[in-house]
Amino acid sequence: MGGGGFGYFGEGGGWNTRFLRPFNDWMMEMVERFLFSLQRKRVVINLEDKLRWKKAKG
């Protein structure tokens, strides 16, 4: 989204999202869903990265 980046503030901190340009009005619903999805996530430090597959509905 806009080529921005993410930052994370240590133990018990929070996300710091940065975007390179303002959003258009038609993008706001998608941006809101994206930020709400981040709100439910947490970063676990000192663990190896891994890929998780979600089973598709249908």
N, C-alpha and C positions, 0 to 999 in steps of 0.2 A: 504494500500500500504506500505508494509515494516514495519508495526507496529509503524510508526512514530507518530507525533502529530501535532497539530495546535496551534498556539498562535494568539492572536489578540491584536493590539496596540490601546487602547482607542479611543477617539473621533477622527474621520477622519484619523485614522491610516491605517494599512494594515495587510494583512495576513502574518504569518511567518510559513511556512511549513517546517517540518523536516522529513526526511526519514532515516531509520536505515542502509540502504545499497545502493550502487550505482545501477542504472538501467541498464539492459541489452539493447543492441541496438534494439532488437525486441520489447521492451516495450515503446520506446520513443514516438511513435505516440499516444499511449493510455495515457501516462503521459501528453503530450502536450494538448490533449483534456480535461483531468481532470483539469489541471491548468487554461485553458481558461474558463472552466465552473465556476471555483471559482472566476475568475476575475469579473464576472457579479453579484456576490452575495455580500451581506452586512450583518453585524451582527446588530441586533436591541437589545439593552441592556434593561433590566427591563421589558421584556415581557415574558409571560409564553410560554414554548415550545409547539409547536403544529405540528400535522402531516398533510401534504397536499397530496392529491391523484391527480395524473395527469391522464387524460383520455388517454387511449392507442389509437394510430393511427391504422386505419385499418378497 
